[in-house]
Amino acid sequence: MDLPHGIDIDYDALHALLAPGAGPPPADRTVASDLAAAALRAVAEGRWDLPAIRHPLGFLCLPVLRDGAKGVCVHLFDGEDAEEDAGGAGSGDGTGGRDAGDGPGGRVPLVHAHSWSLVSLVLHGRVTNRSVRVVDDPVAPTHRVYEVRSGPDGTDEVRRTARLVRAEPGGSERSTSGDVYVVGPGEFHATVVGGGRPAATLVLGATLPGRSDMSLGPLRGEGHRSVREICDREETVVAVRAALRRIDGPGD
């Protein structure tokens, strides 16, 4: 297989290193972190032409592997949307204050649920994953569920559904460099970074058949369509080099 970036990434081997639920030893996490750093260096040094993609949820995504239903990405958070210990992620209610279509580019809501299983290793910074309990409630709902369909051309289509729910704050899990956290498919959650400081994560995902990505939005909101912005070479390299300095630094 031709590897223009010179890095052989094996999803199954990487997944085994992080061993969800089994408490991966620090040495395995270091191997995974080193692999992520090697991929970033290949981009920073011009050995891999991999543009970053501006995700609707507010971070830069570098898709380092696409292998059918499996994928590996590095997510770079700039910290601008961070909240430290607030009860919610934007609205103060723990369910995310951004409604569908709110904000630049019609970004999707902060609270969302993946159609795929997620395993994430924090490369640097502090990341808080806030779970949200969602119960069907057509009588006294707080949110409407929207279906999010992402096309291979970078188009995100947010579709209004008939499902009305009541959303309540769930648990909160804070992870720092070297920590691994797992989010199951269909689990509503919001991810924020700590203290307004940048963070980076290595993310593994495996899409499950018959599931859809979902998000919470306003009761009377409408669907919309947006196209993810592809960063140019200079912007990508600047972001990647900044992440590498923090990964290689003395720690958080």
C-alpha positions as CSV (number, residue, x, y, z in Angstrom):
1,M,0.0,0.0,0.0
2,D,1.3,3.4,-1.0
3,L,1.8,5.6,2.1
4,P,2.7,9.1,1.0
5,H,2.9,10.2,4.6
6,G,5.2,7.3,5.6
7,I,3.1,6.2,8.5
8,D,1.3,2.9,8.6
9,I,-1.9,3.3,10.7
10,D,-3.8,0.1,11.6
11,Y,-7.1,0.8,13.2
12,D,-7.5,-2.5,15.0
13,A,-3.9,-2.4,16.4
14,L,-4.5,1.2,17.6
15,H,-7.8,0.3,19.1
16,A,-6.2,-2.6,21.0
17,L,-3.6,-0.2,22.4
18,L,-6.3,1.9,24.0
19,A,-8.3,-1.2,25.1
20,P,-11.7,0.4,26.1
21,G,-12.9,-0.8,29.4
22,A,-9.7,-2.7,30.2
23,G,-7.7,0.2,31.5
24,P,-4.8,0.4,29.0
25,P,-1.4,0.6,30.6
26,P,0.4,4.0,30.2
27,A,3.0,2.4,27.9
28,D,0.3,1.5,25.4
29,R,-1.2,5.0,25.6
30,T,2.3,6.4,24.9
31,V,2.6,4.3,21.8
32,A,-0.7,5.6,20.5
33,S,0.2,9.2,21.4
34,D,3.5,8.9,19.6
35,L,1.8,7.6,16.5
36,A,-0.5,10.6,16.5
37,A,2.5,13.0,17.0
38,A,4.3,11.2,14.1
39,A,1.3,11.8,11.8
40,L,1.2,15.5,12.9
41,R,4.9,15.9,12.2
42,A,4.5,14.5,8.7
43,V,1.9,17.1,8.0
44,A,3.9,19.9,9.6
45,E,7.1,19.0,7.7
46,G,5.3,18.8,4.3
47,R,5.6,15.0,3.9
48,W,1.8,14.6,4.1
49,D,-0.6,16.9,2.3
50,L,-3.5,16.5,4.7
51,P,-5.6,19.6,5.1
52,A,-7.5,20.2,8.3
53,I,-11.3,20.4,8.2
54,R,-13.2,22.9,10.3
55,H,-15.8,20.8,12.1
56,P,-19.3,22.3,12.8
57,L,-18.8,21.6,16.5
58,G,-15.9,24.1,16.6
59,F,-12.6,22.1,16.3
60,L,-10.2,21.3,13.5
61,C,-10.2,17.7,12.3
62,L,-7.4,15.9,10.6
63,P,-8.7,12.6,9.2
64,V,-5.6,10.4,9.3
65,L,-7.3,7.2,8.4
66,R,-10.5,6.2,6.6
67,D,-11.0,2.5,6.3
68,G,-14.6,1.6,5.4
69,A,-16.7,2.0,8.6
70,K,-13.5,2.7,10.7
71,G,-11.7,6.0,11.0
72,V,-9.0,7.7,13.0
73,C,-8.8,11.5,13.4
74,V,-6.9,14.0,15.4
75,H,-9.1,16.8,16.8
76,L,-7.5,20.2,17.6
77,F,-9.5,22.5,20.0
78,D,-8.5,26.1,20.2
79,G,-10.2,26.6,23.5
80,E,-12.2,29.7,22.5
81,D,-15.5,28.0,23.3
82,A,-14.3,26.4,26.5
83,E,-16.1,26.5,29.8
84,E,-14.5,25.3,33.0
85,D,-17.0,24.4,35.7
86,A,-20.3,26.0,34.5
87,G,-23.4,23.9,35.0
88,G,-24.1,23.8,31.2
89,A,-22.3,24.1,28.0
90,G,-23.5,27.5,26.9
91,S,-26.9,27.8,28.3
92,G,-26.3,27.0,32.0
93,D,-28.7,24.0,31.9
94,G,-26.2,21.3,31.0
95,T,-27.8,20.6,27.7
96,G,-25.9,23.0,25.5
97,G,-27.0,26.5,24.5
98,R,-26.4,26.4,20.8
99,D,-29.5,25.6,18.8
100,A,-29.5,24.2,15.3
101,G,-28.5,26.9,12.9
102,D,-27.2,29.1,15.6
103,G,-23.7,30.6,15.3
104,P,-21.3,31.0,12.3
105,G,-22.0,28.7,9.4
106,G,-25.1,27.3,11.0
107,R,-23.1,25.0,13.2
108,V,-24.9,22.0,14.7
109,P,-25.8,22.0,18.4
110,L,-23.2,21.3,21.0
111,V,-25.1,18.4,22.4
112,H,-25.1,15.5,20.0
113,A,-25.0,11.7,19.7
114,H,-22.9,9.7,17.3
115,S,-23.9,6.8,15.1
116,W,-20.6,5.3,15.9
117,S,-18.6,4.2,19.0
118,L,-15.9,6.7,20.0
119,V,-12.6,6.0,21.8
120,S,-10.6,9.2,22.5
121,L,-7.1,9.6,23.9
122,V,-6.2,13.1,25.2
123,L,-2.9,14.2,23.6
124,H,-2.7,17.5,25.5
125,G,-4.9,19.8,27.4
126,R,-8.0,19.1,29.5
127,V,-11.2,17.7,28.0
128,T,-14.6,17.4,29.8
129,N,-17.2,15.1,28.4
130,R,-20.7,16.0,29.8
131,S,-23.4,13.4,29.3
132,V,-27.0,14.5,28.8
133,R,-30.0,12.4,29.8
134,V,-32.7,12.5,27.0
135,V,-36.2,11.2,27.6
136,D,-39.0,11.3,25.1
137,D,-41.6,13.8,26.3
138,P,-44.1,15.2,23.8
139,V,-46.1,16.9,26.6
140,A,-43.4,19.1,28.2
141,P,-40.3,18.9,25.9
142,T,-37.2,21.0,26.2
143,H,-35.7,20.1,22.8
144,R,-36.4,18.6,19.5
145,V,-34.1,15.9,18.1
146,Y,-32.5,16.6,14.7
147,E,-30.9,14.0,12.5
148,V,-27.5,15.0,11.1
149,R,-26.4,13.5,7.8
150,S,-22.8,14.1,6.6
151,G,-21.9,13.5,3.0
152,P,-18.5,12.6,1.6
153,D,-18.3,16.0,0.0
154,G,-18.3,17.7,3.4
155,T,-21.9,18.7,3.4
156,D,-23.8,18.5,6.7
157,E,-27.6,18.3,6.5
158,V,-29.4,18.8,9.7
159,R,-33.0,17.5,9.4
160,R,-35.8,18.3,11.8
161,T,-37.5,15.1,13.2
162,A,-40.8,14.7,15.0
163,R,-39.1,13.5,18.2
164,L,-39.6,15.8,21.2
165,V,-37.6,15.2,24.3
166,R,-36.7,16.4,27.8
167,A,-33.0,16.9,28.2
168,E,-31.3,16.9,31.7
169,P,-27.7,17.2,32.8
170,G,-26.0,13.9,33.3
171,G,-22.6,13.0,34.6
172,S,-19.4,14.9,33.8
173,E,-16.0,13.3,33.2
174,R,-12.8,15.3,32.9
175,S,-9.8,13.9,31.1
176,T,-6.2,15.2,30.9
177,S,-3.2,14.2,28.8
178,G,-2.8,10.4,28.6
179,D,-6.4,9.7,29.7
180,V,-8.8,7.7,27.5
181,Y,-12.6,8.2,27.5
182,V,-15.3,6.3,25.6
183,V,-18.7,7.5,24.3
184,G,-21.1,4.8,23.1
185,P,-23.3,5.2,20.0
186,G,-26.5,7.0,20.7
187,E,-25.3,8.7,23.9
188,F,-26.0,12.4,24.0
189,H,-23.1,14.4,25.2
190,A,-21.2,17.6,24.9
191,T,-17.4,17.9,24.8
192,V,-15.7,21.1,26.1
193,V,-12.1,22.0,26.8
194,G,-10.9,23.3,30.2
195,G,-9.9,26.8,31.2
196,G,-10.0,28.3,27.7
197,R,-6.8,26.4,26.9
198,P,-6.2,24.5,23.7
199,A,-6.4,20.7,23.6
200,A,-5.9,17.8,21.2
201,T,-7.4,14.3,21.1
202,L,-6.8,11.2,19.0
203,V,-10.2,9.8,18.1
204,L,-11.1,6.3,16.9
205,G,-14.6,5.6,15.6
206,A,-16.4,2.7,14.1
207,T,-19.8,3.4,12.4
208,L,-22.6,1.0,13.2
209,P,-25.2,0.1,10.6
210,G,-28.7,1.3,11.0
211,R,-27.8,4.3,13.2
212,S,-27.9,8.1,12.6
213,D,-26.0,11.0,14.0
214,M,-28.3,13.1,16.1
215,S,-28.3,16.5,17.9
216,L,-30.5,18.5,20.2
217,G,-32.0,21.8,18.9
218,P,-34.9,24.2,19.4
219,L,-38.5,23.0,19.5
220,R,-39.6,25.2,16.6
221,G,-36.3,25.2,14.7
222,E,-35.9,24.2,11.1
223,G,-33.3,22.1,9.4
224,H,-30.4,23.5,7.4
225,R,-27.5,22.5,5.2
226,S,-23.8,23.6,5.5
227,V,-20.5,22.7,4.0
228,R,-17.4,22.1,6.1
229,E,-14.6,24.4,5.4
230,I,-11.3,22.9,4.3
231,C,-8.3,24.8,5.7
232,D,-5.5,25.8,3.4
233,R,-2.0,24.5,3.8
234,E,-0.7,27.5,5.9
235,E,-3.6,27.4,8.4
236,T,-3.3,23.6,8.7
237,V,0.4,23.8,9.4
238,V,0.1,26.6,11.9
239,A,-2.5,24.6,13.9
240,V,-0.5,21.4,13.7
241,R,2.8,22.9,14.8
242,A,1.1,24.6,17.8
243,A,-0.4,21.3,18.8
244,L,3.0,19.6,18.5
245,R,4.7,22.2,20.7
246,R,2.1,21.4,23.4
247,I,2.4,17.6,23.0
248,D,6.2,17.8,23.2
249,G,6.1,20.3,26.0
250,P,6.5,19.7,29.8
251,G,2.8,18.9,30.2
252,D,-0.5,20.6,31.3
